[in-house]
Amino acid sequence: MKKIIAFVILFYSSSHLSAGDDFCSIRNYSFQNGESISYTVFYSVIGLYINAGSANFTTRLENLNNKTTYHVVAVGSSNPSYDWIFKVRDRYESYFDTSNIQPLKFTRNVEEAGHKMNESVIFNQRDNSATTNKGVFKVPGCIQDVLSAIYYARNINFSKYQINDKIPFDMFLEDEVHPLYLRYLGKEVVKTRYGKFNSIKFSPLLVKGTIFAGGEKMTVWVSDDANHVPIRIESPIIIGSIKVDMVQYKNLRSPLSSLIELY
């Protein structure tokens, strides 16, 4: 995907993989009502990273059509001093089922380098459909949207996989169903602007867009604890590269036990 705040998991599969029953029955053990996570986006074109923007993800329990849901809001923006290079003002929202992390409603309102887009999707789990302003689309079971997929991925049991295994699921984006995957890369200690962490490492295959060139070039590190918080993301982009670090968090579900040293 071409949006900064969706950096974690927007990617195409080069071969079709299906999300199986194991993934459809995934349950939430990694986040809770009131969680807030903030990131700083660093940009480099000549090897020196500058603070170019920020992103924030918040999670709340809310009712949608008399159903209890997680309402996630993600906002991202470039720093005003760098707007002349590439202005970003993005807002994504997702309402998803608390029992199975399946989306019920998704919206995005984005502005990137003068390009604006508004999108709204209503998901019906009973008949496996997605309704947009362009019509009603058939979708497979266990479908994800941009934001629900991030929180879905945080609940993957990575201990079940070997290095280089692909972990598949499906996403509905821009009126299409995309078969997606994460490639598991193992565990390692990573140093971020926040501190030193034990981490789980994986790589998504990116969709080519206005920012990312596409391909399996992004690397994501999540905390190796019960939260699976994304703590660092690195990727080349069309011009230069970005590095995204978690810099603040509130109300995590479990202790951040992966933190080895605070900087």
Residue pairs with C-beta under 8 A, 6 or more apart in sequence:
1 10
1 146
1 173
1 206
1 207
1 209
1 212
2 10
2 112
2 207
2 209
2 210
2 211
2 212
3 10
3 76
3 90
3 92
3 108
3 110
3 112
3 146
3 209
3 211
4 41
4 53
4 55
4 76
4 88
4 90
4 112
4 211
4 242
5 55
5 57
5 74
5 75
5 76
5 90
5 92
6 74
6 92
6 146
6 147
6 150
7 218
7 233
7 235
7 242
7 244
8 150
8 153
8 204
8 220
8 230
8 233
9 149
9 150
9 153
9 180
9 182
9 204
9 220
10 146
10 171
10 173
10 204
10 206
10 207
10 212
11 180
11 181
11 182
11 204
11 205
11 206
11 207
11 216
11 218
12 178
12 179
12 180
12 205
12 206
12 207
12 214
13 166
13 168
13 178
13 179
13 180
13 181
13 205
14 205
16 179
17 166
17 168
17 179
17 181
18 140
18 168
18 170
18 179
19 140
19 142
19 168
19 169
19 170
20 168
23 142
23 168
23 169
24 100
24 141
24 142
25 100
26 100
26 101
26 152
26 155
26 156
27 99
27 100
27 101
27 155
28 98
28 101
28 151
28 155
29 155
29 226
29 253
30 151
30 154
30 155
30 226
30 227
30 228
30 253
30 254
31 59
31 70
31 151
31 154
31 227
31 252
31 253
32 59
32 251
32 252
32 253
33 59
33 60
33 61
33 70
33 251
34 59
34 60
34 250
34 251
35 57
35 58
35 59
35 249
35 250
35 251
35 252
35 253
36 56
36 57
36 58
36 59
36 248
36 249
36 250
36 251
37 56
37 57
37 229
37 230
37 246
37 248
37 249
37 250
38 54
38 55
38 56
38 57
38 246
38 247
38 248
38 249
39 54
39 55
39 56
39 230
39 244
39 245
39 246
39 247
40 51
40 53
40 54
40 193
40 244
40 245
40 247
41 51
41 52
41 53
41 54
41 55
41 76
41 78
41 242
41 243
41 244
42 49
42 50
42 51
42 52
42 242
42 243
42 244
42 245
43 49
43 50
43 52
43 53
43 82
43 240
43 241
43 242
44 50
44 240
44 241
44 242
44 243
45 239
45 240
45 241
46 240
49 243
50 82
51 79
52 78
52 79
52 82
52 242
53 76
53 77
53 78
53 79
53 82
53 88
54 76
54 77
54 79
55 74
55 75
55 76
55 77
55 244
56 74
56 75
56 76
57 72
57 73
57 74
57 150
58 72
58 73
58 74
59 70
59 71
59 72
59 151
60 70
60 71
60 72
60 73
61 68
61 69
61 70
61 71
61 98
62 68
62 69
62 70
62 71
62 95
63 69
64 71
64 95
64 104
64 105
65 104
67 97
67 104
68 98
69 95
69 96
69 97
69 98
69 104
70 95
70 96
70 98
70 101
70 151
71 93
71 94
71 95
72 92
72 93
72 94
72 96
72 147
72 148
72 151
73 91
73 92
73 93
74 90
74 91
74 92
74 93
74 147
75 90
75 91
75 92
76 88
76 89
76 90
77 88
77 89
77 90
78 85
78 86
78 87
78 88
78 89
86 112
86 113
87 111
87 112
87 113
87 114
88 111
88 112
88 113
89 110
89 111
89 112
90 108
90 109
90 110
90 111
90 112
91 108
91 109
91 110
92 106
92 107
92 108
92 110
92 146
92 147
93 105
93 106
93 107
93 108
93 147
94 103
94 105
94 106
94 107
94 145
94 146
94 147
94 148
95 103
95 104
95 105
95 106
96 102
96 103
96 104
96 145
96 147
96 148
96 151
97 103
97 104
97 125
101 148
101 151
101 152
101 155
102 123
102 125
102 142
102 143
102 144
102 148
103 121
103 123
103 143
103 144
103 145
103 147
103 148
104 122
104 123
104 125
105 120
105 121
105 122
105 123
106 119
106 120
106 121
106 123
106 145
106 146
106 147
106 148
107 118
107 119
107 120
107 121
108 117
108 118
108 119
108 146
109 117
109 118
110 116
110 117
110 118
112 210
112 211
113 210
115 210
119 132
119 174
120 132
120 133
121 130
121 131
121 132
121 145
121 172
122 130
122 131
122 132
123 129
123 130
123 131
123 139
123 143
123 145
123 172
124 130
124 131
128 138
128 139
128 140
128 141
128 143
129 136
129 137
129 138
129 139
130 136
130 137
130 139
130 143
130 172
131 137
132 175
134 175
135 175
137 172
137 175
137 177
139 170
139 172
139 177
140 170
140 177
142 169
142 170
143 170
143 171
143 172
143 177
144 152
144 169
144 170
144 171
144 172
145 171
145 172
145 173
146 171
146 173
149 169
149 171
149 180
150 230
152 169
153 182
153 228
154 222
154 227
154 228
154 229
154 230
155 228
156 167
156 182
156 228
158 184
158 200
158 202
161 167
161 184
162 184
163 184
163 185
163 186
164 183
164 184
164 185
165 183
165 184
166 181
166 182
166 183
166 184
167 181
167 182
167 183
167 184
167 202
168 179
168 180
168 181
169 180
169 181
170 177
170 178
170 179
170 180
171 177
171 178
171 180
172 178
173 207
178 207
180 204
180 205
181 204
181 205
182 202
182 203
182 204
182 220
183 202
183 203
183 204
183 205
183 216
184 200
184 201
184 202
185 201
185 202
185 203
185 219
186 200
186 201
187 198
187 199
187 200
187 201
187 224
188 199
188 201
188 221
189 196
189 197
189 198
189 199
189 260
190 196
190 197
190 199
190 201
190 221
190 231
190 232
191 197
192 221
192 231
192 232
192 245
192 246
193 245
193 247
193 263
194 231
194 245
194 246
194 247
194 262
194 263
195 259
195 260
195 261
195 262
195 263
196 259
196 260
196 261
196 263
197 221
197 223
197 224
197 231
197 258
197 259
197 260
198 223
198 224
198 225
198 258
198 260
199 221
199 222
199 223
199 224
199 231
199 232
199 258
200 221
200 222
200 223
200 224
200 228
201 219
201 220
201 221
202 219
202 220
202 222
203 216
203 217
203 218
203 219
203 220
204 216
204 218
204 220
205 215
205 216
206 212
206 213
206 214
206 215
206 216
206 217
206 218
206 235
207 214
208 214
208 215
210 238
211 237
211 238
212 218
212 235
212 237
212 238
213 236
213 237
213 238
217 235
217 236
218 233
218 234
218 235
219 233
219 234
219 235
220 230
220 232
220 233
221 230
221 231
221 232
221 233
222 228
222 229
222 230
222 231
223 229
223 231
223 256
223 258
223 259
224 258
225 254
225 255
225 256
225 257
225 258
226 253
226 254
226 257
227 252
227 253
227 254
227 256
229 246
229 249
229 252
229 256
230 244
230 246
231 245
231 246
231 258
232 243
232 244
232 245
232 246
233 242
233 243
233 244
234 241
234 242
234 243
234 244
235 241
235 242
249 256
